Amino acid sequence: MLQEIVIKTTAEESIKPLVEVAIRNQLKTLQHGIARTKERIAEFEKRANMSSVEFEKKLQDGKLEETVETIDWNMELTALRLLENQFQSLREAKID
């Protein structure tokens, strides 16, 4: 899906460089968030001695008890997907 954003300003200076810097900074922030989330997921996998794929399958099949740990792990997986999608969307953005 192609999306277009129009930014209007009365500023005399071009805001294009500012927008480009803002996007680069947000990409760095997202990368950091992705890395931290992956670290937390790895900790869950190590403690449970199972991969996240296996965890999600067992959770979906009702083979795991709902605990604070499983809720947190599932939330981290959801957060990772969101962050990765946001990163991909912003990385593909082109400023004309």
N, C-alpha and C positions, 0 to 999 in steps of 0.2 A: 504494500500500500504506500503510495507516494503522499507525503505530507509536506505542506509548505507553510512557513511562518513568515509573516511580514512584520518587521520592526520599524517603527517610525519614531523619529526624534527631531527635536529642534536644535540639538547640539551642533556646533560648528565643526567639531572634529568627527572623523569617521568612527563609528562604533564597531565596525567590522572587526578590528583587531581585539577589541575588548570582548566581543562575543567569542572569538576564536580562543582567547586565553581562558575564558570562563568554561568553555567546553573541554579544553585540555585539563584544566584543574578538576573538573567534575569526573573526567575519565580516570585521573589519578586517584581520586577519592573512591570511585567505584572499584578500581583495581585493588586498593588497600582493603576495602570491605570484602571483596571476593576472597582475597588471601586469608584474612582473619576468619572468615566463615568456613573456609576449607580446613583451616587448622582446628577449629572447634569440632567440625564433623569428623576429622581424623581421630580426635580424642574420644569421641563417642564410639567410633568403630573399634578402636583399640580396647576400650573398657568392655565392650560387648563381644569382642572377638568375632565380628561379622561386618560385612560390607554394608554400605547404605542401601545398595540395591536389594540385598537379602533382607535388611531391616524393613524396607518399604513393602516388600512382598509379604513378609510375615505380619506386618501391621495391617495391610489391606485384607489379608486372609483371616484376621482376628486371632492370630496365633501368639500375639504379644499382649501382655497386660498393659493397660494405659497407666503410666506413671509420670512423675515430673520429668524423669530422664527421657522417656520416649516422646513426650510432648515437646520437650526442648530440642531433641534431635530432629524431630519432624519439622519444627519451626525453623531450624537452621537450614534444612534442606530446601524448604520453601523460600527462605531468604536468599539462598544461593542462586536459585533459579531466577528470582526477581532481579537480583543484582547483575547476573550474567545477561539477562534480557535487556536491562537498561544500558549496560555497557555496550552491547552489540548495536542497539538502536542508535546510541549517541556516536559510536565510532563510525557508523555509516553515514552520519550527517555531513552534508556538503554545504558550504557557505559560498554563495555566488556574490 
